[in-house]
Amino acid sequence: MRNLFTALLFWLLSGAGAAAVMIEDSRGAHEFNDPPERVVALTWSLVEQLLELDVVPVGVADVDGYRQWVARPPLPEDIVDVGLRQEPAIERIAELQPDLILASDDQLAFVPQLERIAPVLHFDAFRADHDNEKAARLVYRTLAKLFEREALAARRLTKLDGRLDTLRREVHDHFEGAPPPVTIVRFIDQARLVIHGANAMPVHALEALGVKNAGPDEPTQWGIVFKRIEELGRHAPGAVLYVEPVPDADEIFSRPIWQAMPFVRSGQVGALPVTWTYGGAMSVGYLAEEIARALKDLPVQ
């Protein structure tokens, strides 16, 4: 009897009796007996979600691109690059011997091949028929459950919401009431840009700040529409904020057509430093910080 009791105690303490965790992704439920330790993330929003849970992936798609376009949270130096987001390097991923691969959105076609290497979770993070910000929070909480970091996630989301409330008050105090409507854009090249509209993460940041979005109000998957730069003057009442980096910025901003736009003439234009506009739950906070800073730099009219 004593030997049986000792064996049972060892079994319990070793975690052998721990309940499996069920995780829902875009394809259904998946069972995990232990938190994964070697994770590969194939989209930057998922990289962000992991880092905001203090989980460092062993492999990331397009490491240099993340550092150029996302920047926050910073990516540790020793991360292995596993190819492009649109074309992951399957052999390189296999060499890392991951116990979990994370994919999202348009990467669903890669899943069968990736599942030969390790379990895969695929998330529909961006869709026209759901709220992208709420979906980002759900993915964040789901990953927190998988990695046994639910308390950490709850604390950080609470802190985020508190900070958004503070920024909202600061922006409204600056304008002594309602801020002007805002259009947020990202330049593609010398001729084209995207305007962020309904369901875009920058617009969710505007909403958190109590600022009216002057961009399109029809939700799309990524919350963006493509326009030629000269069309912006017809679509942007109020202020315009553009996300850096801007390709050929000197050329664009010195053009007479840009200088003639109403928001430029009235000084209602500002820059947002490198901030990813298709990120995870915490990206709304990074965006809101930069939007609030830019708005408080604008003259009150």
TACOR-V152239 format. One record per pair of residues at least 6 apart in sequence whose ideal C-beta (glycine too) atoms are under 8 Angstrom apart, sorted by the first residue. I is the first residue (numbers start at 0). J is the second residue. D is the distance in Angstrom with one decimal. If there is no record, write none. Layout:
I	J	D
I	J	D
This chain:
10	16	6.0
14	33	7.7
17	32	7.3
17	33	7.9
19	30	4.8
19	31	6.4
19	32	5.1
20	30	7.3
20	31	4.9
20	32	7.8
20	144	6.5
20	145	6.3
21	28	5.0
21	29	7.2
21	30	5.8
21	31	8.0
22	28	7.1
22	29	5.1
22	30	7.9
22	31	6.1
22	120	6.5
22	141	6.1
22	144	6.8
22	145	5.2
23	29	7.7
23	141	6.7
24	120	4.5
24	121	5.3
24	122	5.6
24	141	7.8
25	107	7.3
25	121	5.0
25	122	5.8
25	123	4.5
26	110	7.8
26	121	6.2
29	118	6.6
29	120	6.5
31	118	7.6
31	145	6.2
34	145	6.3
34	146	4.8
34	147	5.3
35	97	7.7
35	98	4.6
35	99	3.7
35	118	7.9
35	145	7.1
35	146	7.4
36	98	6.1
37	57	5.0
37	95	6.6
37	96	6.3
37	97	4.7
37	98	5.1
37	99	7.4
38	49	6.5
38	54	6.7
38	56	4.6
38	57	6.5
38	58	8.0
38	97	6.2
38	98	7.5
38	99	4.8
38	100	7.5
38	101	6.5
39	56	6.1
39	57	6.4
39	58	4.0
39	59	7.4
39	81	6.0
39	92	5.5
39	95	6.2
39	97	4.5
39	99	7.4
39	100	4.8
39	101	7.0
39	117	7.7
40	46	4.6
40	49	5.9
40	56	4.7
40	58	7.4
40	59	5.5
40	60	7.2
40	100	8.0
40	101	4.6
41	59	8.0
41	60	4.6
41	81	7.3
41	84	6.0
41	87	5.6
41	100	6.9
41	101	6.5
41	102	4.7
41	103	7.6
41	106	5.7
41	109	7.5
42	60	6.9
42	84	5.9
42	101	7.6
42	102	6.8
42	103	4.8
42	104	6.9
42	106	6.9
42	124	7.5
43	60	7.8
43	61	7.7
43	64	7.5
43	65	5.3
43	68	7.4
43	69	5.0
43	84	7.5
43	275	6.2
43	277	7.4
43	278	7.1
44	103	6.6
44	124	5.6
44	135	7.2
44	275	7.6
44	277	6.1
44	278	5.1
44	279	4.7
44	282	7.4
45	101	4.5
45	102	7.7
45	103	5.8
45	122	7.3
45	124	7.7
45	138	7.7
45	279	7.2
46	56	6.4
46	59	5.3
46	65	6.2
46	69	7.5
46	74	7.0
47	69	6.7
47	72	6.4
47	275	7.2
47	278	5.1
47	279	4.3
47	281	6.6
47	282	6.3
48	135	7.7
48	138	6.0
48	139	5.3
48	142	5.6
48	279	4.0
48	280	6.7
48	281	8.0
49	55	7.3
49	56	5.5
49	101	7.5
49	142	6.8
50	72	4.4
50	74	7.3
51	72	6.2
51	139	7.0
51	155	6.5
51	279	6.8
51	280	7.0
51	281	4.7
52	139	7.5
52	142	6.1
52	143	5.7
52	146	5.9
52	148	4.9
52	151	6.4
52	152	6.4
53	148	7.1
53	151	6.9
54	142	7.6
54	146	5.5
54	148	7.4
55	75	5.8
55	78	7.5
56	78	6.6
56	101	7.9
57	78	7.3
57	79	6.2
57	95	5.2
57	97	6.4
58	78	6.9
58	79	4.5
58	80	7.5
58	81	4.2
58	91	7.3
58	92	6.2
58	95	4.9
58	97	6.8
59	65	6.3
59	74	6.8
59	78	5.1
59	79	7.5
59	80	6.8
59	81	6.6
60	80	7.5
60	81	5.5
60	82	6.0
60	83	6.2
60	84	4.5
60	87	5.9
61	80	6.9
61	82	7.4
61	83	5.6
61	84	5.7
62	74	6.5
62	78	5.7
62	79	7.9
62	80	4.2
63	80	7.3
64	84	7.9
65	74	5.5
66	73	8.0
66	74	6.1
67	244	7.8
67	273	7.4
68	273	6.7
68	275	6.0
69	273	7.7
69	275	4.1
69	278	7.0
70	273	4.7
70	274	7.3
70	275	7.5
71	274	7.1
71	275	7.7
71	285	5.3
72	281	7.6
79	91	7.1
79	95	6.1
80	91	7.9
81	87	5.7
81	88	5.3
81	91	5.1
81	92	5.1
81	95	7.3
82	88	3.3
82	91	6.4
82	92	8.0
84	106	7.3
85	105	7.8
87	106	7.8
87	109	6.2
87	113	7.6
89	112	6.1
89	113	7.4
89	116	7.4
92	100	6.8
92	113	7.1
92	116	5.9
93	116	4.9
96	117	8.0
97	116	6.8
97	117	4.6
98	117	5.7
98	118	7.1
99	117	6.0
99	118	5.6
99	119	7.7
99	120	6.8
100	113	5.0
100	116	6.7
100	117	5.3
100	118	7.2
100	119	4.7
100	120	7.6
101	119	7.6
101	120	5.5
101	122	7.6
102	109	6.2
102	110	6.4
102	113	6.9
102	119	6.2
102	120	7.4
102	121	4.8
102	122	7.8
103	121	6.3
103	122	4.5
103	123	7.1
103	124	4.6
103	125	7.8
103	138	8.0
104	122	7.7
104	123	6.5
104	124	5.8
104	125	5.5
104	220	8.0
106	121	6.8
107	121	5.6
110	119	5.1
110	121	5.6
113	119	4.9
120	145	8.0
122	134	7.9
122	138	5.1
122	141	7.7
123	129	7.6
123	134	7.2
124	131	7.1
124	134	5.8
124	135	6.4
124	138	6.0
124	279	7.7
125	131	5.4
125	134	7.5
125	220	5.3
125	221	5.6
125	222	8.0
125	277	6.7
126	134	7.3
126	220	5.8
127	198	6.8
127	218	5.2
127	219	5.2
127	220	4.8
128	218	7.8
130	198	7.0
131	198	5.2
131	199	7.5
131	200	6.3
131	203	7.0
131	222	6.6
132	200	6.6
132	203	3.9
132	280	7.9
132	283	6.0
135	200	7.6
135	278	7.4
135	279	5.0
135	280	4.5
135	282	7.4
135	283	7.6
136	156	6.8
136	280	4.7
138	279	6.7
138	280	7.3
139	152	5.9
139	156	7.4
139	279	6.1
139	280	3.9
139	281	7.7
140	149	7.2
140	152	5.7
142	148	8.0
143	149	4.7
143	151	6.7
143	152	3.5
143	153	7.9
155	281	7.1
156	280	6.9
159	280	7.5
159	281	6.4
159	283	7.3
159	284	4.8
162	284	6.2
162	287	7.7
162	288	7.8
163	207	4.4
163	208	7.2
163	283	7.5
163	284	6.8
163	287	5.7
166	207	7.8
166	208	5.9
166	287	5.4
166	288	6.8
166	291	4.3
167	207	6.8
167	208	4.9
167	209	5.0
169	291	6.1
169	295	6.8
170	178	5.5
170	208	5.3
170	209	7.2
170	210	6.7
170	291	5.2
170	294	5.4
170	295	6.7
171	177	7.1
171	178	6.7
171	209	6.3
173	294	6.8
173	295	4.7
173	299	7.0
174	294	7.7
174	299	5.7
175	299	6.9
177	209	7.7
177	211	7.6
178	208	7.7
178	209	7.5
178	210	4.9
178	211	7.7
178	238	7.9
178	294	5.9
179	211	8.0
179	237	3.8
179	238	4.9
179	267	6.5
179	297	7.8
179	300	7.3
180	210	7.5
180	211	4.2
180	212	7.0
180	213	3.8
180	236	5.7
180	237	3.7
180	238	7.3
181	205	5.9
181	210	5.4
181	211	7.1
181	212	6.7
181	213	5.9
181	237	6.0
181	238	5.0
181	239	7.4
181	240	6.1
181	290	7.4
181	294	7.3
182	194	6.2
182	195	7.8
182	212	7.7
182	213	4.5
182	214	5.1
182	231	7.6
182	234	6.8
182	235	4.1
182	236	7.9
182	237	7.1
182	238	7.4
182	239	5.0
182	240	7.4
183	194	7.6
183	195	4.4
183	199	7.5
183	201	4.4
183	202	7.1
183	205	7.3
183	212	8.0
183	214	6.7
183	239	7.8
183	240	5.1
183	241	7.5
183	242	6.9
183	271	7.4
183	276	7.8
183	290	7.5
184	192	4.8
184	193	6.5
184	194	5.3
184	195	6.9
184	231	6.7
184	235	8.0
184	239	6.5
184	240	7.5
184	241	5.1
184	242	7.3
185	192	6.3
185	193	5.1
185	195	7.4
185	223	8.0
185	241	6.8
185	242	4.5
185	276	6.5
186	192	4.8
186	228	7.5
186	241	6.4
186	245	4.8
186	246	6.1
186	248	8.0
186	251	6.6
187	193	6.6
187	225	7.7
187	246	7.5
188	246	5.5
188	247	7.4
189	228	7.7
189	246	7.0
189	247	5.1
189	250	6.0
189	251	6.0
190	227	6.0
190	228	6.2
191	225	6.3
191	226	7.1
191	227	5.9
191	228	6.8
192	225	7.7
192	226	6.0
192	227	7.9
192	228	5.6
192	231	6.8
192	241	7.8
193	223	4.3
193	224	6.8
193	225	5.6
193	226	7.5
194	214	4.9
194	215	6.4
194	223	6.7
194	224	5.3
194	226	5.7
194	231	7.4
194	234	6.4
194	235	7.9
195	201	4.6
195	202	5.5
195	212	7.9
195	214	5.4
195	222	5.8
195	223	5.7
195	276	6.6
196	202	6.4
196	212	6.9
196	214	3.9
196	215	3.1
196	216	6.4
196	217	6.8
196	218	7.7
196	219	7.1
196	222	5.7
196	223	6.8
196	224	6.1
197	212	7.2
197	214	7.6
197	215	6.4
197	216	5.0
197	217	6.1
197	218	4.4
197	219	7.6
197	222	6.3
198	218	4.0
198	219	6.3
198	220	7.8
198	221	7.8
198	222	4.0
199	214	7.5
199	221	6.8
199	222	2.6
199	223	6.0
199	276	6.7
200	222	7.0
200	276	5.6
200	277	6.4
200	278	6.0
200	282	5.6
200	283	6.1
200	286	6.3
201	222	7.8
201	242	7.6
201	276	5.3
201	286	5.2
201	290	7.2
202	212	4.7
202	214	6.6
202	222	6.1
203	283	5.4
204	283	5.0
204	284	8.0
204	286	3.8
204	287	4.3
204	290	5.6
205	211	7.4
205	212	5.1
205	290	6.6
206	212	7.2
207	283	6.3
207	287	5.6
208	287	5.8
208	290	6.4
208	291	6.2
208	294	7.9
210	290	7.4
210	294	7.2
211	237	7.6
213	234	7.8
213	235	6.0
213	236	5.4
213	237	5.2
214	224	7.8
214	234	7.5
215	224	5.2
221	277	6.2
226	234	6.8
228	251	6.9
228	256	7.4
228	257	7.2
229	256	5.4
231	239	7.1
231	260	6.5
232	259	7.5
232	260	4.3
232	261	6.3
232	262	7.8
235	260	7.6
235	261	7.9
235	262	5.8
237	262	7.1
237	267	6.5
238	262	6.0
238	267	4.0
238	268	6.8
238	269	7.1
238	294	7.1
238	297	6.0
239	260	7.9
239	262	4.6
239	267	6.8
239	268	4.9
239	269	7.8
240	268	7.4
240	269	5.1
240	270	7.2
240	271	5.5
240	290	6.4
240	293	5.3
240	294	7.8
241	268	7.5
241	269	7.8
241	270	5.9
241	271	6.9
242	270	7.9
242	271	4.8
242	273	7.7
242	274	6.3
242	276	6.1
243	270	5.6
243	271	6.5
243	272	5.6
243	273	5.6
244	273	6.5
245	251	6.5
245	252	7.9
245	270	7.9
251	257	6.1
252	258	7.9
257	263	6.2
258	264	7.6
262	268	5.1
265	300	6.9
266	297	6.9
266	298	5.3
267	297	5.8
267	298	7.8
267	300	7.5
269	293	3.7
269	294	7.2
269	296	5.9
269	297	6.1
270	293	6.7
271	286	7.5
271	289	4.4
271	290	6.6
271	293	5.9
272	289	6.0
274	282	7.5
274	285	5.2
274	286	5.6
274	289	5.4
275	282	5.8
275	285	7.7
276	282	7.7
276	286	7.1
278	285	7.4
278	286	8.0
